[in-house]
Amino acid sequence: MLKNRYKVVQHVGTGGHALVYKAIDMQQNQTVAMKKLNAVGCSGGQRDSLISRFQQESLISKELSHPNIVKVFDAFSLANEHYIVMEFIEGVELDHYVFQKNLTFQHVLDLFIQMADALAYVHAHHIIHRDIKPENFMVDHRHQVRLMDFGVAKQNACHVSSNTIDGSIMGTLAYMSPEQLQNSKNITVASDIYSFGVVLYQVLTAQLPFAANSIAELITNVFTQTVTPPHCVVEAIPVSLSAVISQMLCKLPEDRFESMLTVKQTLERVRDSLSPQTLSQTIQTLVSETETSDSFFNDFRGSLLPEAPREVPSRPKVPPKLLQKLGQNKNVLKYLSTSLITDANDDLAFL
């Protein structure tokens, strides 16, 4: 029994620096999820930074109340261990849910509209999530999605201190915007919009926007290649939706949608404009043209990068405005090698 209140039932998951348990809140007589900080093997400085971020996560999460965001009930420290108590969701992660349930196109759009609404709410509270990816969305049996894990979130409110060192990378590499790869500290909501676009692209095409065989190649491709429009990968994807995703994945933040609320409203308009025949197609049917299956997601999580998609001719060069921001003329690799510096306190556990 922890805090004379929580009875741990079983271990249910492990994250980068956390263990998650199913527990019973004896006072409220309800099942909860208990997240415990796991700093085993970390140095003193790393541990202090992890504790600070863990505490910031609880502060940020407690402020949020939205039907599509996991509720946080409590946070405490006991015997030098740190815990966050939250809503227990009987469900599965987004990518697995889409393929296990063989969802229709309409159901998938409905999910992403819920997700966009949650992110719009988060941004309205001056919070940037910074780690939007399929694993951070849980879907329950009622088809209700929940955003979770604010472990690397950034809050602009003055009462929450920043734990991000200038020039460091926070988040999950395959879903990061170009500016987040440059410097995770100075990003805006536009970066979450980009990551959201990556997730939608991945669910609809069963591949990531940029294929690569190494981390260095992936980073270079994010900066130097343009995205293959989703409807060029899977022909059944409506051009209108493909255009929305492509705009979310623009390299320059100012070229993306101005807000997640705008993204949500645009997705609603696209959904409402599609024919019943299109909306009734299943995602498995859509991605069958790419000869992939739900095993893609399992393989991806183990190897970071998927197989390269088919070649698309005449990729445009890097936009001039982006090159101007990057500097170092056109030598992006030189820029990356000198600018993408991580601190010991900002280890890339997600890689």
N, C-alpha and C positions, 0 to 999 in steps of 0.2 A: 504494500500500500504506500503510495507516494502522497505526501502532504496530507495524510490522513483522509484522503479523498479519492484518489485515482488508483484503481486496481488494474494492473497490466494483464492483458489476456494472452496476447501473442505478438511476435514480431511479424510485420507485414511488408516491410520494404526497407531499402537502403539507398540513400542518395550520395551526392559527392562528399558531403561532410555531415550527414545526418542519418539516424536510424529512426524508423517509424514503427510505432506499435499501435495495436488495437487495444483500447482500455475501456473501463467502465467508470464513469463519474458517479460515485456512490451518493453524492448529495443531490444530484439532479436525476439520478436513475436513468442515464442515457449512455449510449455507446459513443466514444470519442476517438479521435486519432491523436496520438501523442508523439511529437517530433522531438528527438533528443539529439543535441549537438554531439558529433563524433569528431573529436580533434586528436585522435590517437595518431602518434607519429609526427605531429606538428611541433615545430620549435616554439619557444616562448613567444616570439613576436607574431608568428603565424596564429598561434592559439588566441592571443589577445585580439587580433584582428577578426578572427572567426567569431569570437564571443561578442564583439562589438556589432558585427553584422547580424548575428543571430538575434541580438536584443533589438536592433533596428528593425529587423523583419517583423518581430512581434508588435512593435510600436506602430509600424505602418499598417499591418494587417488588421489590428484592432480598430483602426479608424474607418475601415471599409465595411459597408453593409449593402450587399447587392445579391440578388438571387443567383447570379452566375459567378460568384466569387466565394471560395471556401471561407466559412466563418471561423474566426479565432476567438476562443472563449477565455483563455487564461495563458499566462506565461510565468514561469518561476525558476528559481535556482535552488538546488538542494545538494548538499555534500559536494560542492564544486562541479555539479553537473547542471546542464541548462535544458529547459523543456519549453515547448509550446504546445498547448492543447487546442485542438481544432475540431471542426465538424468531420465526422467519419462518413465518407462517401462510398456506398456500395456500387462500384462501377469500374470501368476500364479506361485506359488512356485513349485519347482521341483517335490516333491512327489505327489502333487495334479495333476500336469500336466500329469505325467506318467499314472495315472489311469483314469483321466477324458478323456484323449485322446485315451485311449486303444492302446498305442503305441506298435509297433513291437519291437522285440529284437534288430534289426538293428538300429532303431531310438533311442533306449535307449543307445546303445553303442556309437552312434554318439554324443549324448548329453554328455556322460561322457568323450569322447575324447575332445570335446570342453572345458569341465570343467578342464581336465588335462592340456590342452594347456594354459588356463588362469592361473592356479596355477604355471605352469612352468615359465611363464612370471613374475609372482609375486616373485617367489623364485630367479629368475635371478636378480631382483632388491633388493636382500638381505632383503626381507620381509617375515615373517612367519605369516600366517593369524590367526591361533590359534582358529578359531571358524567355522570350516568347518562342515556344517550340511545342510539338505534339505532346510530349511527356508532361507538360505543365497544364494540360487541360484534361479533366476527368469527366466522363459522361456516365450518368446513372441510368437505371432501367426505365425512367420516365422520359428519357431523351433530353434531359436537362444537363447542360455543360457547366463545369465550374473551373474557373481560373485559380491556380494555386502557385505557391512557392515564390515569395517576394524576397528571397535571400540575397539577390544582388540588385534589388530595386533602388532607384534614386528618387529621393524626395526633395523638392525645392524649398519646402518650409524651413524657416530659420531655426526651429527648435530641434531639428534632427541633423546631427553632424554628418559630414560626408566622409566615407571610408574609402573613397576611390582616389588613388594617386594619379596625378596628371600624367597622361601618356599610357595608362595601363588599359588592359582588356578585361572586360567583365561580360560574361554571357556564354553562349554556346556557339562555337565558331561557324558552323554551317548555316546559322540563321542570322548572323550579324550583318548589319548594314555597313557600307563602306566607312561611314563616319564613326561607327562604333569600333571598327577595326583600327581606326586611327587613334581614337581617344574616347574611352567609355565615359569619361567624366563630363564632357561638354555636349553630349547628345541631347536631342529634343524628342518630343513625341513622334516625330517623323521616323525615328529609328524603330520604334515599336511597330509602326505601320509597315515598314519594310519587312520586318520579321514575320508579321502577320501574313503578308503577301507570300513569303517563302513557304509558310505552313499550308496555305490554301493551294499554292502551286504544287506542292508535294502530294497533298491528298488527292488532287484531281488528276495528276499525271503519273504518280508513283515514282517520281524522280525529283531531285533538287534542281533549282534553276541553273546552278553551275556544277559541272562534273569535273573531277580532278582525281589524280592518283596520289596526291600528297597534300599536306597542309599548306606548304608554300605555293603549290600550284593553285589550290583553291583560293587563297588570298589574292594571288595575282589575277585570277579569272574574275573575281568579284570586282576588282578595280578596272580591268581592261576589256572585258567582254560584255556585250549586251545580252539580255535574256532572250531566249527563244520563246516567242509568244506561246502560251499554253495550247492554243488551238492548232498550232503547227506541230505539236507533239502528239496531241490526241484530237483528231479532227472533230469528234462529237462535242467538244467543249464549245459553247456559243461564243462567237466573236465578241459580243458585248461584255461577257464575263472575262474573257481573255484580256480585253483592253483594260478592265478595272485592275486585274492582277498585275499587268505590265506597268501600269502607272504607279502602283504601290512599290514596285521594284526599280523605279528610276534611281540612278546613281546619286543624283543631287537631291537633298532633302526638300528643297523648295519646289521641285518638279513633281513631288508626290501629292496625295490628297492633303488638305490643310488640317484635317482632324479625323479621329476614328469615328466620330459621329457622322461625318460626311461619308466615310467608308460604309458604315452601317446603312445609311439611307440609300446609297448607291446600290448596294447589294440587294436591298429590298426592291428597288425599282427594277433591277435586272431580273430577279426572281419573278416578280409580278408580270413581267413582259414575256416570259418564256411560255411556250406551248405546253399543254398537259403531256404530250408525248415526250418532249424533252425532259420535263420534270420527273417523269415516271421511270426514266432509265436508271439503272443501278450503276454505282461507281465501278464495280467490278467489270461491268460491260464496257464502260468508258475506257478503262485502262487496259482492257484486253488487247487493244491494238499495239500496246507497247511491250507485250509479251512479258509482263511482270505480274506479281501476285502479292498477297499479304506477307510472304516470306521476305520481300524486299525490306520491310521495316525492321524485321529482326536482324537481317544481315547488315543493314545500315548502322544500327545501334552498336554493332560489334566492331565495325571497321571504319566508322566515321564517314566514309565517302561511298557513294553508289557507283555502279558501272556508268561509263560515259554514255550519254544519249547519242542518237544519230547526228551526224555532222549537218550543220546548217551553213550554207555558203554566205559569203560577203558579210561578215560581222563588222559593224561600224567600229571605228577607232574610239579611244577614250574621248569623251566630250572635252573640248578645250577648257571650259570653266573648271572641270574637275582636275585637269592637268595643272592648271594654274594654282589650284588649292594644294595639290600634292607636292608641287615643286620638283626639284631634282630633274628638270627637263622631262624626258619620257622614261627614265630609268626607274620604274615602279619598284622593282626588287631592291634597288639601292635605297629607295625611300623607306621601304618596309623594314629593311635590315637595320636602319638607323632610328626609326620612329616607333616601331611596335615593340616597345620595351615594357616588360612586366616586372613588377616588384615581387619580392618573396612573399609579401602579404597578399598578393593578388594572384596566387598560383592558379593555373588553368585546370582546375580539377575536372571540369566537364570534358576535357579532351581525352 
